[in-house]
Amino acid sequence: MRSDRPMRIEFFDDLLCTITDIACGGWHSLTLTSDGDVYSFGWNPVGQLGHSSAHLSSVVQDPHPVDLGSCSNPIVGITAGARHSVALMQNGDIYGWGK
């Protein structure tokens, strides 16, 4: 879906947590929840969404979770560049994906 006007992202209405942070890259976005989960959506030509290779070179309109492992080490920070994404874990580990 393309829109020239701001649109509410209704996907997050059904989550039992809140969005605590948002990061925007060149053509993709990340959201961080109060549960320490990351969801990503947007353009994915080089894997910057952190989804399966089936989504490469496509636009993912609906947010999808990024799997970085155990919930005992939740994500506490996110950032995004033009074609990459980075997450900071509670234990200090850093994960990056994309180009």
C-alpha positions as a Markdown table, in Angstrom:
| # | Residue | x | y | z |
|---|---|---|---|---|
| 1 | Met | 0.0 | 0.0 | 0.0 |
| 2 | Arg | 1.3 | 3.4 | -0.9 |
| 3 | Ser | -0.1 | 6.6 | 0.7 |
| 4 | Asp | 0.7 | 10.2 | 0.4 |
| 5 | Arg | -0.9 | 10.9 | 3.7 |
| 6 | Pro | -0.1 | 9.5 | 7.2 |
| 7 | Met | -1.9 | 6.3 | 7.9 |
| 8 | Arg | -2.5 | 4.6 | 11.3 |
| 9 | Ile | -0.8 | 1.2 | 11.4 |
| 10 | Glu | -3.6 | -1.0 | 12.8 |
| 11 | Phe | -1.4 | -4.1 | 13.0 |
| 12 | Phe | -0.2 | -3.0 | 16.5 |
| 13 | Asp | -3.7 | -2.6 | 17.9 |
| 14 | Asp | -3.9 | -6.3 | 18.8 |
| 15 | Leu | -0.6 | -6.6 | 20.6 |
| 16 | Leu | -0.7 | -6.9 | 24.4 |
| 17 | Cys | 2.3 | -4.6 | 24.7 |
| 18 | Thr | 3.1 | -1.1 | 23.7 |
| 19 | Ile | 5.5 | 0.4 | 21.2 |
| 20 | Thr | 8.4 | 1.9 | 23.0 |
| 21 | Asp | 10.7 | 3.0 | 20.1 |
| 22 | Ile | 10.7 | 3.5 | 16.4 |
| 23 | Ala | 13.6 | 3.5 | 14.0 |
| 24 | Cys | 13.4 | 4.6 | 10.3 |
| 25 | Gly | 15.9 | 3.6 | 7.6 |
| 26 | Gly | 16.0 | 4.8 | 4.1 |
| 27 | Trp | 13.0 | 2.7 | 3.0 |
| 28 | His | 12.1 | 0.5 | 6.0 |
| 29 | Ser | 11.0 | 0.9 | 9.6 |
| 30 | Leu | 11.5 | -0.9 | 12.9 |
| 31 | Thr | 9.4 | -0.9 | 16.0 |
| 32 | Leu | 10.5 | -2.0 | 19.5 |
| 33 | Thr | 7.8 | -3.3 | 21.9 |
| 34 | Ser | 7.7 | -3.1 | 25.7 |
| 35 | Asp | 8.2 | -6.9 | 25.6 |
| 36 | Gly | 11.6 | -6.5 | 23.9 |
| 37 | Asp | 10.4 | -7.6 | 20.5 |
| 38 | Val | 11.2 | -6.0 | 17.2 |
| 39 | Tyr | 8.8 | -5.7 | 14.2 |
| 40 | Ser | 10.0 | -4.5 | 10.7 |
| 41 | Phe | 8.3 | -3.5 | 7.5 |
| 42 | Gly | 9.1 | -1.7 | 4.3 |
| 43 | Trp | 11.5 | -2.4 | 1.4 |
| 44 | Asn | 13.8 | -5.4 | 1.8 |
| 45 | Pro | 16.3 | -5.7 | -1.1 |
| 46 | Val | 19.3 | -6.6 | 1.0 |
| 47 | Gly | 17.7 | -8.2 | 4.1 |
| 48 | Gln | 17.4 | -5.1 | 6.2 |
| 49 | Leu | 14.1 | -6.3 | 7.6 |
| 50 | Gly | 15.6 | -9.5 | 9.1 |
| 51 | His | 13.0 | -11.7 | 7.5 |
| 52 | Ser | 13.3 | -14.9 | 5.5 |
| 53 | Ser | 14.9 | -14.7 | 2.0 |
| 54 | Ala | 11.4 | -15.1 | 0.6 |
| 55 | His | 10.9 | -11.4 | 1.3 |
| 56 | Leu | 14.1 | -10.2 | -0.3 |
| 57 | Ser | 13.6 | -7.7 | -3.1 |
| 58 | Ser | 10.0 | -7.0 | -2.1 |
| 59 | Val | 8.1 | -4.5 | -0.1 |
| 60 | Val | 6.7 | -6.0 | 3.1 |
| 61 | Gln | 3.6 | -3.9 | 4.0 |
| 62 | Asp | 2.6 | -5.6 | 7.3 |
| 63 | Pro | 5.0 | -5.6 | 10.2 |
| 64 | His | 6.7 | -9.0 | 10.8 |
| 65 | Pro | 8.7 | -10.0 | 13.9 |
| 66 | Val | 12.5 | -10.2 | 13.8 |
| 67 | Asp | 13.7 | -13.3 | 15.5 |
| 68 | Leu | 16.9 | -12.6 | 17.5 |
| 69 | Gly | 16.6 | -15.4 | 20.0 |
| 70 | Ser | 15.7 | -15.9 | 23.6 |
| 71 | Cys | 13.2 | -13.7 | 25.4 |
| 72 | Ser | 15.6 | -13.9 | 28.4 |
| 73 | Asn | 17.8 | -11.5 | 26.5 |
| 74 | Pro | 15.3 | -8.9 | 25.2 |
| 75 | Ile | 16.1 | -6.2 | 22.7 |
| 76 | Val | 16.5 | -2.8 | 24.4 |
| 77 | Gly | 17.5 | -0.5 | 21.5 |
| 78 | Ile | 17.1 | -0.3 | 17.8 |
| 79 | Thr | 18.4 | 1.8 | 14.9 |
| 80 | Ala | 18.2 | 1.7 | 11.2 |
| 81 | Gly | 20.3 | 3.0 | 8.3 |
| 82 | Ala | 19.5 | 3.2 | 4.6 |
| 83 | Arg | 19.9 | -0.6 | 4.1 |
| 84 | His | 20.7 | -2.1 | 7.5 |
| 85 | Ser | 19.2 | -2.5 | 10.9 |
| 86 | Val | 20.9 | -2.9 | 14.3 |
| 87 | Ala | 19.5 | -4.1 | 17.7 |
| 88 | Leu | 21.1 | -3.8 | 21.2 |
| 89 | Met | 20.3 | -6.7 | 23.5 |
| 90 | Gln | 19.8 | -6.3 | 27.3 |
| 91 | Asn | 23.1 | -8.2 | 27.9 |
| 92 | Gly | 25.0 | -5.7 | 25.7 |
| 93 | Asp | 25.2 | -7.9 | 22.6 |
| 94 | Ile | 24.7 | -6.1 | 19.3 |
| 95 | Tyr | 23.0 | -7.8 | 16.2 |
| 96 | Gly | 23.0 | -6.3 | 12.8 |
| 97 | Trp | 21.4 | -7.3 | 9.5 |
| 98 | Gly | 21.1 | -6.0 | 5.9 |
| 99 | Lys | 24.0 | -4.4 | 4.0 |
